[in-house]
Amino acid sequence: QVQLVESGGGLVQPGGSLRLSCAASGSIFSAMGWYRQAPEKQRELVAVVTRTGRITYADSVKGRFTISRDITKNTLYLQMNSLEPEDTAVYYCNALSVTGSAWWGQGTQVTVSS
């Protein structure tokens, strides 16, 4: 059974940093990524990394966020720097199998506020 467990969210001031982690178990994934959903908005892609190392970022986070993956630990990370109030959202970890199945974590709240 696949499980994705996120951690690392919290409250941070504008300009601050946070690091999210997503520990995965139960399968080998072709891609893993981070999505976010702000109140009254649709869930959107933040960043994704494939098993081969190809990375895609949303334009809004380029240069500020870094996604990385430790395949040996099956853990996904998102380093978030220069955070802005607009980054406030629930952040979800996503994993995609080679057969196309997808799983989601429970979400972790990130709040950027002074």
Salt bridges, closest charged atoms under 4 A:
GLU44 OE2 - ARG36 NE 2.73
ASP59 OD1 - LYS62 NZ 3.04
GLU84 OE2 - ARG64 NE 3.91
ASP87 OD1 - ARG36 NH1 2.97
ASP87 OD2 - ARG64 NH1 2.74
